[in-house]
Amino acid sequence: MSTTGLSGPGDLGRHAVARSHELARLSATEIAALDKHAAVIVQPIGSVEQHGPHLPVVTDAYIAETVARAALERCVAEEPPVWMLPTFCYGRSGEHAGFGATVSLSTETLLGVLRDVGRSVAAMGFRRLVFVNGHGGNVALLDVVARDIRSETGLMVFRLMVSQLGLPEGVTCPDAEFAAHADFLETSVMLALDASMVGTQRHSGGRSAARLFGPPTENGPGIRIPTAWLTRDLSVNGVIGDPSTASAEVGAAVVDHWARRLVQCYREIAQFDFGDASGTEKE
């Protein structure tokens, strides 16, 4: 877990985030004094895993933290009240077995750690926890643990995947039909955040990622049978997609779009409540 931040020398990484909105920089007395009614606690999470021959193994955690920081920079001035926890770098990355350079937590360990994070946030008196995730392999587990935390603690828990926040108008990915990992989009984002961490060996993985979605069926157009897959099922070099034409300009536009979308999500989360069982909304 990062305590000082992963953000490096890239322009977005240099954004100064107000000290008072990084929860770990506050004292226990300061945290106790916070107005927790509408506060949103953000837990960035990613992974340490192979990203082909050209991207660092910390890519997913780096993107999650840097985008979350870019959003927080906007929230400090504009609200809502958002407080960010230190980034949790490790995730469930078993799909990358066989490529090396991967630190993967077991399903049981990751679920246990995230439950403990939720219990701790609830014990501090907060009501809303958001996982800002940069790794696709964490998604299913985050959905499971979010409900567990909700059931056990009463926290309202939300899961946001940065790559699912859409693309800015006019931006398209040339490998969109077969991209999933260390691809055009992910490489473009890393070029924008810190080009010094991006290598020049940007080659396609050599196989189609259409198999990610399983075989087609006769049940209707677009319907497929889900299948479990490993990276080695789809790639010869750990890349799923084609990063060869990645662009820092595209990456910068995407990161700005994601950060703005995150701010909007935070605003909506800060105002959200379930109300009581009769349908009456809480004020």
VENHUKA-V202994 format. One line per field, one symbol per residue. phi: phi as a letter, one per 30 degrees, with the letter a starting at -180 (. if undefined). psi: psi as a letter, one per 40 degrees, with the letter a starting at -180 (. if undefined). burial: + if it has 24 or more other ideal C-beta (glycine too) atoms within 12 Angstrom, else -. A space follows every 10 residues. Layout:
# VENHUKA-V202994
phi->???
psi->???
burial->???
This chain:
# VENHUKA-V202994
phi->.dccjcdcdd edddedceed cceddddedd dddddcdcdc cccdbbabae bidbcddced dddedddddd ddeddedcid dcbcdedcdc bcbddcejci hbccddeddd ddddddeddd ddddjdcbbb ccccbddded ddddddddde ddciddbbbc cedcdibdej cbcdcedbca ahcedddddd dddaddccdc dccddjbdde deciddbcdk dicbcebdbc eddbbcbjcc kbddcebddd eddddddddd ddeddddddd cdadicddjd ddc
psi->hheeiehaei ddeehhhhde ehdeeiiddd ddeihedeih hhgiibihih faeeiieedd dddddddddd dddddddeii hhhhiihhdi ahfdeeheea fhhhiidddd dddddddddd dddeeiehhh hhhehdeedd dddddddddd ddeeihhihh hdeeeiiihe hihefdefie hfaddddddd dddgdeehie ggiieeihed edeiiiieei hehihiihii dedeieeehg agedfihddd dddddddddd dddddddddd eiidaieeeh ii.
burial->++--++++-+ -++-+-+--- ++++------ +--+-+-+++ ++++++++++ ++++++++++ ++++++++++ ++++++---+ ++++++++++ ++++++--+- -++++----+ +-+++-+++- ++-+-+++++ +++++++++- ++-+++--++ --+-++++++ +++-+-+--- +-+-+--+++ ++++++++++ +++++-++-- -++++-+-+- ++-------- --------+- ++-++-++++ +++--+++-+ ++++++++++ +++-+++-++ ---------- ---
